[in-house]
Amino acid sequence: MIPGSFAYHRPKSLAEAVGLLADLGEDARPLAGGHSLIPMMKLRLAAPEHLVDLRAIGELRGIRAEGSDILIGAMTTQHEVVASDLLAAKLPILKETSLLIADPQVRYVGTLGGNVANGDPGNDMPAVMIALGASYLLAGKGGERRVAAREFYQGAYFTALEAGEILTAIRIPVPPAGHGHAYEKLKRKIGDYATAAAAVILTLAGGKVASCAIGLTNVGETALFAEEAGRILTGSSLDAETVKRAIAAAEAITAPASDNRGPAAYRRKMAGVMLARALAAAKARAS
Ligand SMILES: Cc1cc2nc3c(=O)[nH]c(=O)nc-3n(C[C@H](O)[C@H](O)[C@H](O)COP(=O)(O)OP(=O)(O)OC[C@H]3O[C@@H](n4cnc5c(N)ncnc54)[C@H](O)[C@@H]3O)c2cc1C
């Protein structure tokens, strides 16, 4: 329950943080809210020799519109996501999802950037970012680059982030006004990670689905993009037969572990149930 010893660094700018991480090498890790990293260090599942705390870097905070996108600084807390009027108006699925993460104490400190950079398949935001078609802005000593959320997750705790890189912001294209959205999460109790969860973003035109993107949480080694399921639904009126086929396609890409949240077969079925609920909620909200 006591982490190994480490050196603590608190840079004041992104350039300083990037320089520190480059100098300190693979034994250094960025520290955001610490609500995933510190528990892992206490369990000795992580033992970085240097922590580079990003909390004093103002340029990593804030939520703003930029053209048809919204940019959210990586150090924006989950509570700030809940409280943002801009996000409530343009990307309501983010507030809905944040409110399903842990409890207010965790959300006051845990950051959006930490949630998506962590690479834990149990984190809720990656599936939502996949459904939204978001991309992540990364900065390292080699410069800046942008990686689509759909390509970022490579395995449990294994992402496209290279050693020394910092996620600086999340860029999200704003879905059209009147889009349908939902994040449905099955959990054993308040504050629990998902047994299974599904994120849906869809648009309707003339009563038919014009676009549909689906992300799934905690039913594989990474958050999953249920691309085929979205394709099946596009052009449909979300009739029962088509929804059934889409759910089967989504369940087929899952590979959950059997654990204390239930056996694999149950968790796979729950992914389908969460998707059915999310589709119904998104349809009801779409105009
Ligand atoms: C009791 C409890 C319940 C929880 N329940 C849930 C839940 O239901 N759903 C959920 O999604 N989460 C849950 N969490 C996790 C919480 O949301 C964390 O805050 C989040 O996963 C990580 O964000 P952080 O800011 O705390 O990051 P940290 O813990 O500081 O960092 C996490 C990892 O990401 C890396 N990292 C962080 N920021 C950056 C960056 N900008 N650039 C590069 N790498 C970075 C760190 O090096 C570390 O490896 C829970 C946590 C607790 C303590």
PDBQT file of the ligand as one rigid body, heavy atoms in Angstrom, charges set to zero:
ROOT
HETATM    1  C1  LIG A 301     -12.400   4.903  -6.602  1.00  0.00    +0.000 C 
HETATM    2  C2  LIG A 301     -12.161   5.158  -8.075  1.00  0.00    +0.000 A 
HETATM    3  C3  LIG A 301     -13.155   4.809  -8.981  1.00  0.00    +0.000 A 
HETATM    4  C4  LIG A 301     -12.965   5.043 -10.331  1.00  0.00    +0.000 A 
HETATM    5  N1  LIG A 301     -13.958   4.726 -11.223  1.00  0.00    +0.000 NA
HETATM    6  C5  LIG A 301     -13.805   4.976 -12.539  1.00  0.00    +0.000 A 
HETATM    7  C6  LIG A 301     -14.831   4.682 -13.483  1.00  0.00    +0.000 A 
HETATM    8  O1  LIG A 301     -15.900   4.187 -13.158  1.00  0.00    +0.000 OA
HETATM    9  N2  LIG A 301     -14.594   4.984 -14.787  1.00  0.00    +0.000 N 
HETATM   10  C7  LIG A 301     -13.428   5.548 -15.206  1.00  0.00    +0.000 A 
HETATM   11  O2  LIG A 301     -13.290   5.814 -16.410  1.00  0.00    +0.000 OA
HETATM   12  N3  LIG A 301     -12.436   5.833 -14.355  1.00  0.00    +0.000 NA
HETATM   13  C8  LIG A 301     -12.598   5.562 -13.028  1.00  0.00    +0.000 A 
HETATM   14  N4  LIG A 301     -11.579   5.866 -12.157  1.00  0.00    +0.000 N 
HETATM   15  C9  LIG A 301     -10.314   6.382 -12.677  1.00  0.00    +0.000 C 
HETATM   16  C10 LIG A 301     -10.350   7.906 -12.765  1.00  0.00    +0.000 C 
HETATM   17  O3  LIG A 301     -11.284   8.333 -13.732  1.00  0.00    +0.000 OA
HETATM   18  C11 LIG A 301      -8.953   8.453 -13.112  1.00  0.00    +0.000 C 
HETATM   19  O4  LIG A 301      -8.969   9.793 -12.736  1.00  0.00    +0.000 OA
HETATM   20  C12 LIG A 301      -8.517   8.347 -14.564  1.00  0.00    +0.000 C 
HETATM   21  O5  LIG A 301      -8.524   7.017 -15.019  1.00  0.00    +0.000 OA
HETATM   22  C13 LIG A 301      -7.080   8.822 -14.774  1.00  0.00    +0.000 C 
HETATM   23  O6  LIG A 301      -7.011  10.205 -14.759  1.00  0.00    +0.000 OA
HETATM   24  P1  LIG A 301      -5.963  10.949 -13.841  1.00  0.00    +0.000 P 
HETATM   25  O7  LIG A 301      -6.031  12.379 -14.220  1.00  0.00    +0.000 OA
HETATM   26  O8  LIG A 301      -6.239  10.592 -12.449  1.00  0.00    +0.000 OA
HETATM   27  O9  LIG A 301      -4.593  10.330 -14.400  1.00  0.00    +0.000 OA
HETATM   28  P2  LIG A 301      -3.300   9.685 -13.670  1.00  0.00    +0.000 P 
HETATM   29  O10 LIG A 301      -3.730   8.656 -12.693  1.00  0.00    +0.000 OA
HETATM   30  O11 LIG A 301      -2.454  10.795 -13.163  1.00  0.00    +0.000 OA
HETATM   31  O12 LIG A 301      -2.597   9.035 -14.910  1.00  0.00    +0.000 OA
HETATM   32  C14 LIG A 301      -3.096   7.839 -15.508  1.00  0.00    +0.000 C 
HETATM   33  C15 LIG A 301      -2.094   7.376 -16.584  1.00  0.00    +0.000 C 
HETATM   34  O13 LIG A 301      -2.149   8.235 -17.717  1.00  0.00    +0.000 OA
HETATM   35  C16 LIG A 301      -0.880   8.879 -17.919  1.00  0.00    +0.000 C 
HETATM   36  N5  LIG A 301      -1.195  10.280 -18.227  1.00  0.00    +0.000 N 
HETATM   37  C17 LIG A 301      -2.035  11.085 -17.533  1.00  0.00    +0.000 A 
HETATM   38  N6  LIG A 301      -2.150  12.272 -18.156  1.00  0.00    +0.000 NA
HETATM   39  C18 LIG A 301      -1.352  12.199 -19.257  1.00  0.00    +0.000 A 
HETATM   40  C19 LIG A 301      -1.059  13.114 -20.304  1.00  0.00    +0.000 A 
HETATM   41  N7  LIG A 301      -1.614  14.331 -20.358  1.00  0.00    +0.000 N 
HETATM   42  N8  LIG A 301      -0.201  12.727 -21.261  1.00  0.00    +0.000 NA
HETATM   43  C20 LIG A 301       0.361  11.482 -21.239  1.00  0.00    +0.000 A 
HETATM   44  N9  LIG A 301       0.106  10.579 -20.280  1.00  0.00    +0.000 NA
HETATM   45  C21 LIG A 301      -0.749  10.930 -19.299  1.00  0.00    +0.000 A 
HETATM   46  C22 LIG A 301      -0.101   8.723 -16.608  1.00  0.00    +0.000 C 
HETATM   47  O14 LIG A 301       1.296   8.705 -16.837  1.00  0.00    +0.000 OA
HETATM   48  C23 LIG A 301      -0.631   7.376 -16.124  1.00  0.00    +0.000 C 
HETATM   49  O15 LIG A 301       0.040   6.331 -16.793  1.00  0.00    +0.000 OA
HETATM   50  C24 LIG A 301     -11.744   5.636 -10.797  1.00  0.00    +0.000 A 
HETATM   51  C25 LIG A 301     -10.749   5.977  -9.869  1.00  0.00    +0.000 A 
HETATM   52  C26 LIG A 301     -10.950   5.736  -8.533  1.00  0.00    +0.000 A 
HETATM   53  C27 LIG A 301      -9.862   6.128  -7.575  1.00  0.00    +0.000 C 
ENDROOT
TORSDOF 0
